[in-house]
Amino acid sequence: MAEHSQLNNLTITIIILCFSFQSLSSAAESHLTVDFYSKSCPKFLDIIRETITNKQISTPTTAAAALRLFFHDCFPNGCDASVLVSSTAFNTAERDSSINLSLPGDGFDVVIRAKTALELACPNTVSCSDIIAVAVRDLLVTVGGPYYEISLGRRDSRTSKSSLVSDLLPLPSMQISKLIDQFSSRGFSVQEMVALSGAHTIGFSHCKEFTNRVNPNNSSGYNPRFAVALKKACSNYKNDPTISVFNDVMTPNKFDNMYFQNIPKGLGLLESDHGLFSDPRTRPFVELYARDQARFFKDFAGAMQKLSLHGVLTGRRGEIRRRCDAIN
């Protein structure tokens, strides 16, 4: 009887602990609302839209740069703007970890511009993590992507350490099983992972990330003519590591489903792109999105909403930075 009672108590304890963890994970979300700044900063959305529009017009690669920056901020440890913080003599920040060194400067710049304008209109009110979430959404719309609601009220992280992002971000050379494990550990399904991979429909990749696999004479998955063109484009990349190629060579500046149409034709750029089509777990979703752009947009928007809520800080767990690149 005593042993049976102990087992019952243990079961109850486990249930309570599980419930507590679920409550904690949803507690942050409960503090977020789409109209969070309606009274404290009523021109918040207008200022964001004006800033991103001007930046995108002057620099058309801004949308892709900001989208990648957003993913690199949110995916490892949550959407807390920790990737925006600059390193100091006493700390190497996330943005200076090896995997983040290639993040384009235009992503950082558009957030800093928005923050500067918002500090003039609503001092010490809007967090950098909210700015990047909304800026990315609005930038995607400007290049043809779907609109989706963003809940607001995030706080910014008080820490940013390069050591905290090691091995936590997907690499272009990763096998699909490893990618699935990474996304699954953060609560994302295989389909959501494939939908988010559709972000590669805009932007570019540096030659060093793929050129070692490009060979027109082997079965690496590349269309032979495409492989020849890539070899030519990247012929001098060892002397000039900034040389890059568009992820989607057909419609590089338009957010559409062409990325998924390219992959079966051997026009994917990265090893992970080819893996999505060759792996039976992901191939059905590639084929689905290749033939149905509306479905891709719907699933991408849902996955982006989910990503924007990953690991957010609210209330006293974070801060509102005066400058996005420096902790208060």
URHUWO-V869286 format. One line per field, one symbol per residue. phi: phi as a letter, one per 40 degrees, with the letter a starting at -180 (. if undefined). Layout:
phi: ???
This chain:
phi: .cccccccccccccccccccccccccccccccacbdbdbcaccdccccccccccccccbcccdcccccccccccccbhcbgccccccbcbaccdcbcdcbcccccccccccccccccccccadfbbccccccccdcdcccccbhcccacbcbhcbcccbabdccbdgbbcbdcccccccdcccccbgbccccccccccdccbgabcdccaccccacbbbchcddccccccdccbdbcccbcccabccbccbcbbcaccdcccdccgbcccdccccccccccbddcccccccbcccddcccccccdcccbcgcbbfccaabccbccacd
